[in-house]
Structure formats: structure tokens, C-alpha cells
Amino acid sequence: MARQAKPISGVVESVGKIRPYKNRYRFYFKESGQIRERALKDKIELERTRQLLIRKMAAESAGLSNQVTWLSAEQIKQAEIVFQKLANKGWLDLNDSRTASQLVEAVDWFLDNYREVENKPFIIDCYEFFIRKQEESGLSPQTLRDYKRFVRRFAEKYKDRRVDEINGQENRSWINSYKSNAARFNCYGYLYAFWNFCCGKDNAYAEEPWLVRNPINFKKPHRTTNDIESYTFSEIKKLIKRANEIGLLGYVIFRLFSMIRYDEHLRFVKLAGTEIKDNRFINFENKTIHLNSRVYLKRNQTEHRGRHLKIHPVFRAWLDYFIKNGIGIGYVRTLDENVRRVIIKSGTNHYRHTAITMHYKRFQRIDETATQAGTSDGIIRKDYLNVNIQRADAIDFYRLTPEKAIALNLI
């Protein structure tokens, strides 16, 4: 690789003639009192360099600054006009070469803020298209509620602004306006998805993307997650006793054994009813409960027909007890809140957390628990293996038949 010539930044005082030297040509010149050399195999190219130095020497002797550039004379003239305008506005000092970078900063600002004359849609209209697309995607009601919670409020705040008028700082301020760490984390994710849609991702409503790049150009807020909390066997007995007293026994038992999600349960009873005997999703012959694609929405590509829950013999005993005594599995919010006040715990989803924890602790099969719960092996490993519940509790739980519950005066 040829060695790059040292830049000429000093004053050129003299330039010599080109002479042959071994297998190339060279000439000497004097720069700020020092003798320097230029050598090339190409004599014509070397002559061009020599002529540039001669012009530089002539300009410097006349008190002018002569710089080598690829700009045309007209472009140089326009650059001078721009520098003068910036100087008139106080952005730079023409006598101080260190402020020349202000021109680059001005161009960068123009590129970041320039918009086409074409009017982009208002952000509130973009939100309506976005949420319509999300609804058509078959997302769960809970996820749709979160999108509406975080994105709709944002769109309503900036409803008079067009989609290309919102910058990263405004997004950051909106996200940071949430006090909860978890809310800031979630808001970032939902807004990021919205802006990706505006950039053309899965957007069938725009012939051309409304934005070139996502305005959220900063890192996701750090999230501190709470530990998973599950009920102990002793606490489960108290919950069952209270649920039986106020008429919610079927719901609580069904949630604790099935590992079904709250939203899944609501869809389950909406489609098939609250009575066990006539529930078309419960197959006693095959000992399974089927959560079809309309119930089980958080499924992967191999679960298009939903998932099946195995009915454990103890769970089956409870289902038979419900049929015999006409007990349904419907959900009543006020009653559920009454039951859960018996054992106060932080966080949410305690029925599902308890069901998953007890199943894993009892059977010690990560893959089986993950399949039954409709989640991944990684989630079981990451969130449930270290839940502070003794295996003895899980064994006792899977022995708690209705007959034993009666003997313990729970029901």
C-alpha cells in the first residue's frame, strides 16, 4: 500500500522543477522554512500537484487563502454566501476558522427538521389505523387494552400534530411522565410498535410509509421486575374456605388446577358457559380440557388449534363435585376481591402463578408444565424454579380432594 503524503498546511515559499529519480519523478519545495519532497511514478499527476503548490504560493504571497477543493467556482461562491448569512445571524465568526463547523451543524439541523410539502396524516388518524390493524391481528383483550391505554392517550395529547412532527424528545418526555417503572417500560414497547407501523411495518393503510425512521431513538427504560408470588398450601386452604362461603369455589379451584390465564377463563366461559356438565370444551373420556384458538390467543405457530390441559384425578374429583352440587366456574369480580383479601400479596396473577408453581413442584417436568400453562420452557426456568414453595406443599395440594376438604372443614 502506497504511503499517504503528509498534508501541506504551512506557507509554500518555493517550488522546484520535476526531475527523474530512479524509477519515478520528484520535485522539492520549501514549506515554512523546511525542504520537502513529492515523488510519483506518474509525471503528469506529479505536475498537477506542483502547479497547485505554485498557485498556493502565489495566493499566499498576495495575502489570499488558496485551498484545494473539488467544489466548482459557483459552489464556492454559494458557500461564501451561506457563511456570510450565518455570520450575520451571529452563528459564527468569519475571522475565526474554528467556527467553520457551524455550517455543518446548520446543515444537519436542516436535514433533521426538513419536511416535504406533502401533508402527512394527523397522529390521531394514524392511531385509528394502527389499533384497527391490532384488532384484526387477533390480539388478546388485555393486550389491546394496553395499546389503547398507552398509545391512545399519546395520540390524543398530540391529536393536532401530524405524524412527522413528533420528535424523540417528546416521546421520551411522554414515557417518563409515568411514575411506575413498569409503566414506563411498557409504554416504550407499545409506542415503539406504533411508530414502526407508521414507518410501514405491517401497514396496509399507507401506499408509502408515513415516516422514514422511528423517532424513538433511545434505549428502553430499565425494568425492575418483582419476584413471582404464589400461595402456600396453608394459604390455599384459607382461600378455598372463603371462596366456598361466598359462592366462588368453582372459579378458584378451576383456576388453581387448570393454570388457565384470567383472560382465557373469561373467553372459556363466554363460549361454553359456566356449568361443568354441559361444557363442550371438557372431555371427561379423554381427560382433557380444550382451549381452542378463540380461547388461547397467545399461541405459537404449532398451536393453531389451541392447547389441551390434562385433567389430573384430583382435579377430576373436583369437577365431579361441582356437577353433583350444581357449582359453576363463573367469575364475579367483587367476590374474587373478597376472597383474595384473605391473603394479601403484592403483584397480580396469583392464581396462575400458584397453579404453575404447584404443577412444576409436584411433577418436576419443566416441559410438561410449560405445555400445560401455554408458555415456554424458558419462562418456567426463569420465573418459577426458584419460587419459595416447598414440594411438600405441592404434593399436599394434589392430594386435596373434595372429601379431604370436607374433612378439613373447608367446604
MIVOVO-440978 format. One record per residue (C-alpha): residue number from 1; x, y, z. Coordinates in Angstrom, 2 decimals, m for minus. Layout:
node seq NUM; X X; Y Y; Z Z
...
end
This chain:
node seq 1; X 0.00; Y 0.00; Z 0.00
node seq 2; X 1.41; Y 3.41; Z m1.02
node seq 3; X 2.29; Y 5.74; Z 1.83
node seq 4; X m0.05; Y 8.71; Z 2.09
node seq 5; X 1.64; Y 12.08; Z 1.56
node seq 6; X 1.83; Y 14.41; Z 4.54
node seq 7; X m0.69; Y 17.29; Z 4.25
node seq 8; X 0.68; Y 20.71; Z 3.33
node seq 9; X m0.57; Y 23.16; Z 5.91
node seq 10; X 2.28; Y 25.65; Z 6.08
node seq 11; X 3.35; Y 28.55; Z 3.85
node seq 12; X 4.82; Y 27.49; Z 0.48
node seq 13; X 7.93; Y 29.61; Z m0.16
node seq 14; X 9.38; Y 27.99; Z m3.30
node seq 15; X 8.69; Y 25.12; Z m5.74
node seq 16; X 11.40; Y 23.32; Z m7.71
node seq 17; X 11.34; Y 21.57; Z m11.10
node seq 18; X 10.46; Y 17.94; Z m11.73
node seq 19; X 13.45; Y 15.70; Z m12.30
node seq 20; X 13.84; Y 11.93; Z m12.90
node seq 21; X 14.78; Y 9.90; Z m9.84
node seq 22; X 15.38; Y 6.14; Z m10.13
node seq 23; X 12.09; Y 4.68; Z m11.44
node seq 24; X 9.96; Y 7.75; Z m10.73
node seq 25; X 9.89; Y 11.57; Z m10.80
node seq 26; X 10.25; Y 14.05; Z m7.98
node seq 27; X 10.48; Y 17.73; Z m7.11
node seq 28; X 11.41; Y 19.67; Z m4.00
node seq 29; X 9.56; Y 22.57; Z m2.39
node seq 30; X 10.08; Y 24.72; Z 0.66
node seq 31; X 7.30; Y 24.88; Z 3.24
node seq 32; X 7.59; Y 27.19; Z 6.23
node seq 33; X 11.38; Y 27.04; Z 6.14
node seq 34; X 11.66; Y 23.28; Z 5.61
node seq 35; X 12.63; Y 21.46; Z 2.40
node seq 36; X 10.09; Y 18.77; Z 1.46
node seq 37; X 9.78; Y 16.32; Z m1.42
node seq 38; X 6.98; Y 14.97; Z m3.61
node seq 39; X 7.62; Y 11.84; Z m5.76
node seq 40; X 5.38; Y 9.82; Z m8.10
node seq 41; X 5.75; Y 7.40; Z m10.98
node seq 42; X 3.13; Y 9.36; Z m12.93
node seq 43; X 4.84; Y 12.52; Z m14.18
node seq 44; X 1.56; Y 14.15; Z m15.32
node seq 45; X m0.09; Y 13.66; Z m11.93
node seq 46; X 3.02; Y 14.96; Z m10.21
node seq 47; X 2.92; Y 18.08; Z m12.39
node seq 48; X m0.68; Y 18.75; Z m11.32
node seq 49; X 0.44; Y 18.67; Z m7.69
node seq 50; X 3.32; Y 21.02; Z m8.50
node seq 51; X 1.01; Y 23.53; Z m10.23
node seq 52; X m1.35; Y 23.51; Z m7.21
node seq 53; X 1.58; Y 24.35; Z m4.97
node seq 54; X 2.66; Y 27.13; Z m7.30
node seq 55; X m0.88; Y 28.64; Z m7.16
node seq 56; X m0.92; Y 28.28; Z m3.41
node seq 57; X 2.44; Y 30.05; Z m3.17
node seq 58; X 1.17; Y 32.89; Z m5.42
node seq 59; X m2.04; Y 33.32; Z m3.39
node seq 60; X m0.17; Y 33.38; Z m0.10
node seq 61; X 2.29; Y 35.96; Z m1.39
node seq 62; X m0.74; Y 38.14; Z m2.26
node seq 63; X m2.29; Y 37.66; Z 1.20
node seq 64; X m5.04; Y 35.29; Z m0.02
node seq 65; X m6.02; Y 31.82; Z 1.19
node seq 66; X m5.91; Y 29.27; Z m1.62
node seq 67; X m7.27; Y 25.84; Z m0.63
node seq 68; X m7.53; Y 22.71; Z m2.77
node seq 69; X m11.15; Y 21.67; Z m3.21
node seq 70; X m13.41; Y 19.65; Z m5.52
node seq 71; X m16.07; Y 22.40; Z m5.44
node seq 72; X m16.73; Y 24.43; Z m8.55
node seq 73; X m16.32; Y 28.21; Z m8.57
node seq 74; X m20.13; Y 28.65; Z m8.34
node seq 75; X m20.37; Y 26.25; Z m5.40
node seq 76; X m17.58; Y 28.09; Z m3.60
node seq 77; X m19.44; Y 31.35; Z m4.19
node seq 78; X m22.64; Y 29.90; Z m2.73
node seq 79; X m20.70; Y 28.58; Z 0.28
node seq 80; X m19.36; Y 32.09; Z 0.89
node seq 81; X m22.93; Y 33.44; Z 0.84
node seq 82; X m24.01; Y 30.80; Z 3.39
node seq 83; X m21.10; Y 31.61; Z 5.69
node seq 84; X m21.95; Y 35.29; Z 5.46
node seq 85; X m25.61; Y 34.67; Z 6.34
node seq 86; X m24.62; Y 32.57; Z 9.35
node seq 87; X m22.21; Y 35.29; Z 10.44
node seq 88; X m24.94; Y 37.94; Z 10.11
node seq 89; X m27.16; Y 35.87; Z 12.44
node seq 90; X m24.35; Y 35.53; Z 14.94
node seq 91; X m23.84; Y 31.78; Z 14.43
node seq 92; X m20.13; Y 32.05; Z 13.61
node seq 93; X m17.20; Y 34.44; Z 13.35
node seq 94; X m15.73; Y 34.76; Z 9.86
node seq 95; X m12.35; Y 35.71; Z 11.38
node seq 96; X m12.19; Y 32.51; Z 13.45
node seq 97; X m11.68; Y 29.35; Z 11.38
node seq 98; X m12.61; Y 27.18; Z 14.36
node seq 99; X m16.28; Y 28.13; Z 13.94
node seq 100; X m16.44; Y 26.68; Z 10.41
node seq 101; X m18.12; Y 23.57; Z 11.85
node seq 102; X m21.23; Y 25.69; Z 12.47
node seq 103; X m22.06; Y 25.33; Z 8.78
node seq 104; X m22.11; Y 21.54; Z 9.14
node seq 105; X m24.32; Y 21.83; Z 12.24
node seq 106; X m26.71; Y 24.11; Z 10.39
node seq 107; X m26.97; Y 21.62; Z 7.51
node seq 108; X m27.54; Y 18.74; Z 9.97
node seq 109; X m30.34; Y 20.68; Z 11.68
node seq 110; X m31.94; Y 21.38; Z 8.31
node seq 111; X m31.83; Y 17.71; Z 7.31
node seq 112; X m33.35; Y 16.61; Z 10.63
node seq 113; X m36.17; Y 19.15; Z 10.52
node seq 114; X m36.95; Y 19.48; Z 6.85
node seq 115; X m40.32; Y 18.13; Z 5.75
node seq 116; X m41.81; Y 17.62; Z 2.36
node seq 117; X m44.59; Y 19.97; Z 1.37
node seq 118; X m46.88; Y 16.94; Z 1.24
node seq 119; X m49.01; Y 16.81; Z 4.39
node seq 120; X m48.70; Y 13.64; Z 6.45
node seq 121; X m51.75; Y 12.30; Z 8.33
node seq 122; X m52.54; Y 13.52; Z 11.82
node seq 123; X m51.25; Y 11.29; Z 14.57
node seq 124; X m54.76; Y 10.57; Z 15.88
node seq 125; X m55.72; Y 9.20; Z 12.45
node seq 126; X m52.60; Y 7.04; Z 12.39
node seq 127; X m53.58; Y 5.65; Z 15.77
node seq 128; X m57.03; Y 4.66; Z 14.48
node seq 129; X m55.44; Y 2.74; Z 11.59
node seq 130; X m52.93; Y 1.15; Z 13.96
node seq 131; X m55.48; Y m0.07; Z 16.51
node seq 132; X m57.68; Y m1.41; Z 13.72
node seq 133; X m54.73; Y m3.45; Z 12.47
node seq 134; X m54.05; Y m4.72; Z 16.00
node seq 135; X m57.68; Y m5.76; Z 16.46
node seq 136; X m57.60; Y m7.64; Z 13.16
node seq 137; X m54.44; Y m9.44; Z 14.31
node seq 138; X m56.41; Y m11.30; Z 16.98
node seq 139; X m54.58; Y m9.89; Z 19.99
node seq 140; X m55.94; Y m10.67; Z 23.43
node seq 141; X m58.30; Y m8.12; Z 25.03
node seq 142; X m55.68; Y m7.39; Z 27.70
node seq 143; X m53.03; Y m6.55; Z 25.11
node seq 144; X m55.49; Y m4.38; Z 23.18
node seq 145; X m56.38; Y m2.56; Z 26.40
node seq 146; X m52.70; Y m1.86; Z 26.99
node seq 147; X m52.28; Y m0.50; Z 23.46
node seq 148; X m55.25; Y 1.78; Z 23.99
node seq 149; X m54.03; Y 2.77; Z 27.43
node seq 150; X m50.58; Y 3.87; Z 26.32
node seq 151; X m50.87; Y 4.77; Z 22.63
node seq 152; X m54.33; Y 6.34; Z 22.54
node seq 153; X m53.51; Y 8.77; Z 25.34
node seq 154; X m50.35; Y 9.76; Z 23.50
node seq 155; X m52.27; Y 10.23; Z 20.22
node seq 156; X m54.96; Y 12.29; Z 21.94
node seq 157; X m52.37; Y 14.58; Z 23.50
node seq 158; X m50.83; Y 15.28; Z 20.08
node seq 159; X m54.02; Y 14.98; Z 18.03
node seq 160; X m53.41; Y 18.33; Z 16.29
node seq 161; X m49.91; Y 17.32; Z 15.20
node seq 162; X m49.01; Y 15.41; Z 12.08
node seq 163; X m47.21; Y 12.12; Z 12.37
node seq 164; X m43.89; Y 13.56; Z 11.19
node seq 165; X m43.97; Y 16.42; Z 13.70
node seq 166; X m43.24; Y 14.37; Z 16.84
node seq 167; X m39.58; Y 14.05; Z 17.77
node seq 168; X m37.66; Y 11.71; Z 20.04
node seq 169; X m37.54; Y 14.12; Z 22.97
node seq 170; X m41.34; Y 14.40; Z 23.04
node seq 171; X m41.58; Y 10.61; Z 23.07
node seq 172; X m39.06; Y 10.42; Z 25.91
node seq 173; X m40.94; Y 13.05; Z 27.95
node seq 174; X m44.23; Y 11.20; Z 27.49
node seq 175; X m42.72; Y 7.86; Z 28.56
node seq 176; X m41.02; Y 9.43; Z 31.58
node seq 177; X m44.30; Y 11.04; Z 32.66
node seq 178; X m45.37; Y 7.64; Z 34.02
node seq 179; X m44.33; Y 7.24; Z 37.65
node seq 180; X m44.16; Y 3.45; Z 37.65
node seq 181; X m41.02; Y 1.79; Z 36.32
node seq 182; X m43.12; Y m0.99; Z 34.79
node seq 183; X m45.45; Y 1.53; Z 33.13
node seq 184; X m42.51; Y 3.38; Z 31.54
node seq 185; X m41.12; Y 0.06; Z 30.29
node seq 186; X m44.46; Y m1.00; Z 28.80
node seq 187; X m45.19; Y 2.43; Z 27.32
node seq 188; X m41.86; Y 2.35; Z 25.49
node seq 189; X m42.70; Y m1.01; Z 23.90
node seq 190; X m46.22; Y m0.07; Z 22.79
node seq 191; X m45.17; Y 3.33; Z 21.41
node seq 192; X m42.22; Y 1.76; Z 19.60
node seq 193; X m44.59; Y m0.68; Z 17.89
node seq 194; X m46.87; Y 2.20; Z 16.90
node seq 195; X m44.01; Y 4.15; Z 15.31
node seq 196; X m42.81; Y 1.05; Z 13.47
node seq 197; X m46.32; Y 0.80; Z 12.00
node seq 198; X m46.03; Y 4.44; Z 10.89
node seq 199; X m42.71; Y 3.53; Z 9.25
node seq 200; X m44.52; Y 0.96; Z 7.13
node seq 201; X m44.30; Y m2.26; Z 9.15
node seq 202; X m47.48; Y m4.31; Z 8.51
node seq 203; X m49.22; Y m1.10; Z 7.43
node seq 204; X m51.68; Y m1.79; Z 4.63
node seq 205; X m53.26; Y 1.64; Z 5.00
node seq 206; X m50.35; Y 3.64; Z 3.56
node seq 207; X m49.12; Y 3.42; Z m0.02
node seq 208; X m45.81; Y 4.86; Z 1.20
node seq 209; X m44.55; Y 4.86; Z 4.80
node seq 210; X m45.57; Y 7.98; Z 6.71
node seq 211; X m42.14; Y 8.11; Z 8.35
node seq 212; X m38.63; Y 7.24; Z 7.24
node seq 213; X m37.34; Y 6.22; Z 10.69
node seq 214; X m38.70; Y 5.54; Z 14.15
node seq 215; X m38.46; Y 8.72; Z 16.28
node seq 216; X m37.78; Y 6.64; Z 19.40
node seq 217; X m34.01; Y 6.57; Z 19.07
node seq 218; X m33.14; Y 5.99; Z 22.73
node seq 219; X m32.81; Y 2.87; Z 24.86
node seq 220; X m35.72; Y 1.16; Z 26.56
node seq 221; X m36.09; Y 2.13; Z 30.24
node seq 222; X m34.63; Y m0.31; Z 32.71
node seq 223; X m37.24; Y m2.58; Z 34.25
node seq 224; X m37.06; Y m3.97; Z 37.77
node seq 225; X m39.39; Y m6.96; Z 37.95
node seq 226; X m40.97; Y m8.24; Z 41.14
node seq 227; X m40.50; Y m11.81; Z 42.23
node seq 228; X m43.24; Y m14.32; Z 41.43
node seq 229; X m45.50; Y m14.83; Z 44.45
node seq 230; X m47.55; Y m17.99; Z 44.90
node seq 231; X m49.87; Y m19.16; Z 47.63
node seq 232; X m48.65; Y m21.83; Z 50.04
node seq 233; X m50.82; Y m24.87; Z 50.73
node seq 234; X m51.86; Y m23.36; Z 54.04
node seq 235; X m52.93; Y m20.17; Z 52.26
node seq 236; X m54.77; Y m22.15; Z 49.56
node seq 237; X m56.88; Y m23.82; Z 52.23
node seq 238; X m57.90; Y m20.42; Z 53.59
node seq 239; X m58.80; Y m19.21; Z 50.10
node seq 240; X m60.90; Y m22.31; Z 49.42
node seq 241; X m62.75; Y m21.93; Z 52.70
node seq 242; X m63.57; Y m18.29; Z 51.97
node seq 243; X m64.49; Y m19.00; Z 48.34
node seq 244; X m66.89; Y m21.71; Z 49.46
node seq 245; X m68.52; Y m19.35; Z 51.97
node seq 246; X m69.32; Y m16.66; Z 49.40
node seq 247; X m70.08; Y m18.80; Z 46.36
node seq 248; X m66.88; Y m18.63; Z 44.28
node seq 249; X m65.46; Y m22.10; Z 44.95
node seq 250; X m65.77; Y m23.32; Z 41.35
node seq 251; X m63.84; Y m20.39; Z 39.91
node seq 252; X m60.99; Y m20.56; Z 42.45
node seq 253; X m60.50; Y m24.34; Z 42.16
node seq 254; X m60.67; Y m24.23; Z 38.36
node seq 255; X m58.01; Y m21.51; Z 38.20
node seq 256; X m55.71; Y m23.28; Z 40.69
node seq 257; X m55.70; Y m26.59; Z 38.81
node seq 258; X m56.02; Y m25.54; Z 35.17
node seq 259; X m53.19; Y m22.94; Z 35.01
node seq 260; X m55.53; Y m21.00; Z 32.71
node seq 261; X m54.98; Y m17.26; Z 32.32
node seq 262; X m57.55; Y m14.76; Z 33.60
node seq 263; X m58.50; Y m13.61; Z 30.07
node seq 264; X m58.58; Y m17.19; Z 28.83
node seq 265; X m61.00; Y m18.11; Z 31.58
node seq 266; X m63.33; Y m15.27; Z 30.64
node seq 267; X m63.33; Y m16.37; Z 26.99
node seq 268; X m63.69; Y m20.01; Z 28.04
node seq 269; X m66.94; Y m19.47; Z 29.98
node seq 270; X m68.23; Y m16.98; Z 27.43
node seq 271; X m68.01; Y m19.59; Z 24.67
node seq 272; X m69.04; Y m22.70; Z 26.62
node seq 273; X m70.80; Y m21.50; Z 29.74
node seq 274; X m70.07; Y m21.77; Z 33.46
node seq 275; X m71.56; Y m25.23; Z 34.06
node seq 276; X m69.15; Y m28.15; Z 34.03
node seq 277; X m71.67; Y m30.77; Z 32.90
node seq 278; X m72.58; Y m29.04; Z 29.65
node seq 279; X m69.18; Y m27.50; Z 28.87
node seq 280; X m68.22; Y m28.62; Z 25.36
node seq 281; X m64.52; Y m27.95; Z 25.96
node seq 282; X m64.26; Y m30.50; Z 28.78
node seq 283; X m63.77; Y m34.08; Z 27.59
node seq 284; X m64.03; Y m36.49; Z 30.53
node seq 285; X m63.42; Y m39.52; Z 28.33
node seq 286; X m60.06; Y m38.22; Z 27.12
node seq 287; X m59.39; Y m36.49; Z 30.46
node seq 288; X m58.62; Y m33.17; Z 28.74
node seq 289; X m59.83; Y m29.60; Z 28.59
node seq 290; X m59.53; Y m27.99; Z 25.18
node seq 291; X m58.64; Y m24.30; Z 24.92
node seq 292; X m59.32; Y m23.62; Z 21.24
node seq 293; X m57.88; Y m20.83; Z 19.11
node seq 294; X m60.60; Y m18.42; Z 20.24
node seq 295; X m59.73; Y m19.00; Z 23.90
node seq 296; X m55.96; Y m19.46; Z 23.70
node seq 297; X m54.67; Y m16.40; Z 21.84
node seq 298; X m51.03; Y m16.35; Z 22.98
node seq 299; X m50.16; Y m19.38; Z 20.88
node seq 300; X m47.19; Y m20.13; Z 18.64
node seq 301; X m47.24; Y m21.37; Z 15.04
node seq 302; X m47.60; Y m25.02; Z 16.10
node seq 303; X m50.69; Y m24.34; Z 18.22
node seq 304; X m53.21; Y m23.14; Z 15.64
node seq 305; X m55.87; Y m25.36; Z 17.16
node seq 306; X m55.19; Y m24.24; Z 20.70
node seq 307; X m53.89; Y m26.35; Z 23.59
node seq 308; X m55.14; Y m29.23; Z 25.74
node seq 309; X m55.00; Y m29.37; Z 29.53
node seq 310; X m54.70; Y m32.76; Z 31.19
node seq 311; X m57.28; Y m33.36; Z 33.92
node seq 312; X m55.46; Y m34.73; Z 36.97
node seq 313; X m57.50; Y m37.27; Z 39.05
node seq 314; X m57.80; Y m34.77; Z 41.93
node seq 315; X m58.95; Y m32.06; Z 39.52
node seq 316; X m61.45; Y m34.56; Z 38.08
node seq 317; X m62.79; Y m35.22; Z 41.58
node seq 318; X m63.44; Y m31.51; Z 42.00
node seq 319; X m65.19; Y m31.28; Z 38.61
node seq 320; X m67.43; Y m34.21; Z 39.56
node seq 321; X m68.18; Y m32.49; Z 42.86
node seq 322; X m69.19; Y m29.33; Z 41.00
node seq 323; X m71.52; Y m31.29; Z 38.71
node seq 324; X m73.11; Y m33.11; Z 41.65
node seq 325; X m73.67; Y m29.91; Z 43.62
node seq 326; X m74.53; Y m27.58; Z 40.73
node seq 327; X m71.46; Y m25.38; Z 41.23
node seq 328; X m70.36; Y m23.27; Z 38.28
node seq 329; X m66.97; Y m21.78; Z 37.44
node seq 330; X m68.11; Y m18.24; Z 36.61
node seq 331; X m66.11; Y m15.18; Z 37.68
node seq 332; X m67.53; Y m12.38; Z 39.82
node seq 333; X m65.06; Y m9.57; Z 40.41
node seq 334; X m66.38; Y m8.37; Z 43.77
node seq 335; X m66.44; Y m11.92; Z 45.14
node seq 336; X m62.94; Y m12.61; Z 43.88
node seq 337; X m61.63; Y m9.45; Z 45.53
node seq 338; X m63.26; Y m10.62; Z 48.76
node seq 339; X m61.50; Y m14.00; Z 48.51
node seq 340; X m58.10; Y m12.52; Z 47.76
node seq 341; X m58.33; Y m10.15; Z 50.73
node seq 342; X m57.95; Y m13.22; Z 52.94
node seq 343; X m54.30; Y m13.44; Z 51.88
node seq 344; X m52.75; Y m10.09; Z 50.89
node seq 345; X m49.91; Y m10.35; Z 48.37
node seq 346; X m48.19; Y m7.87; Z 46.11
node seq 347; X m48.46; Y m8.14; Z 42.34
node seq 348; X m51.11; Y m9.90; Z 40.28
node seq 349; X m51.95; Y m13.27; Z 38.68
node seq 350; X m51.57; Y m15.20; Z 41.93
node seq 351; X m53.95; Y m18.00; Z 40.89
node seq 352; X m51.98; Y m18.69; Z 37.71
node seq 353; X m48.61; Y m18.32; Z 39.45
node seq 354; X m49.74; Y m20.73; Z 42.14
node seq 355; X m51.12; Y m23.24; Z 39.62
node seq 356; X m47.88; Y m23.26; Z 37.61
node seq 357; X m45.68; Y m23.42; Z 40.72
node seq 358; X m47.63; Y m26.29; Z 42.26
node seq 359; X m47.65; Y m28.25; Z 38.99
node seq 360; X m43.90; Y m27.92; Z 38.49
node seq 361; X m43.02; Y m28.63; Z 42.14
node seq 362; X m45.25; Y m31.70; Z 42.14
node seq 363; X m44.27; Y m33.29; Z 38.82
node seq 364; X m40.75; Y m31.83; Z 38.28
node seq 365; X m41.21; Y m31.60; Z 34.50
node seq 366; X m40.40; Y m28.20; Z 33.02
node seq 367; X m41.60; Y m29.14; Z 29.52
node seq 368; X m44.87; Y m30.61; Z 30.77
node seq 369; X m45.65; Y m27.61; Z 32.96
node seq 370; X m44.81; Y m25.20; Z 30.14
node seq 371; X m47.08; Y m27.06; Z 27.69
node seq 372; X m49.97; Y m27.18; Z 30.15
node seq 373; X m49.56; Y m23.50; Z 31.03
node seq 374; X m49.23; Y m22.34; Z 27.44
node seq 375; X m45.82; Y m20.76; Z 27.92
node seq 376; X m42.17; Y m21.55; Z 27.18
node seq 377; X m39.66; Y m23.74; Z 28.97
node seq 378; X m37.52; Y m20.63; Z 29.40
node seq 379; X m40.25; Y m18.81; Z 31.32
node seq 380; X m40.65; Y m21.75; Z 33.70
node seq 381; X m36.90; Y m21.86; Z 34.29
node seq 382; X m36.54; Y m18.12; Z 34.70
node seq 383; X m39.61; Y m17.33; Z 36.78
node seq 384; X m40.84; Y m20.41; Z 38.60
node seq 385; X m38.00; Y m22.76; Z 39.53
node seq 386; X m36.92; Y m20.63; Z 42.48
node seq 387; X m40.35; Y m19.71; Z 43.83
node seq 388; X m40.17; Y m20.28; Z 47.57
node seq 389; X m42.80; Y m23.04; Z 47.79
node seq 390; X m41.91; Y m26.41; Z 49.30
node seq 391; X m42.50; Y m29.54; Z 47.25
node seq 392; X m44.40; Y m30.98; Z 50.21
node seq 393; X m46.96; Y m28.20; Z 49.71
node seq 394; X m47.41; Y m29.21; Z 46.07
node seq 395; X m47.81; Y m32.87; Z 46.99
node seq 396; X m50.42; Y m31.97; Z 49.62
node seq 397; X m52.22; Y m29.74; Z 47.12
node seq 398; X m52.51; Y m32.55; Z 44.58
node seq 399; X m53.99; Y m34.75; Z 47.32
node seq 400; X m56.69; Y m32.25; Z 48.30
node seq 401; X m59.86; Y m33.90; Z 47.05
node seq 402; X m63.32; Y m32.58; Z 47.91
node seq 403; X m63.62; Y m35.35; Z 50.52
node seq 404; X m60.46; Y m34.19; Z 52.28
node seq 405; X m61.61; Y m30.58; Z 52.02
node seq 406; X m64.85; Y m31.59; Z 53.76
node seq 407; X m62.86; Y m33.42; Z 56.44
node seq 408; X m60.76; Y m30.27; Z 56.97
node seq 409; X m63.95; Y m28.21; Z 57.24
node seq 410; X m63.01; Y m26.16; Z 54.19
node seq 411; X m66.24; Y m26.82; Z 52.31
end
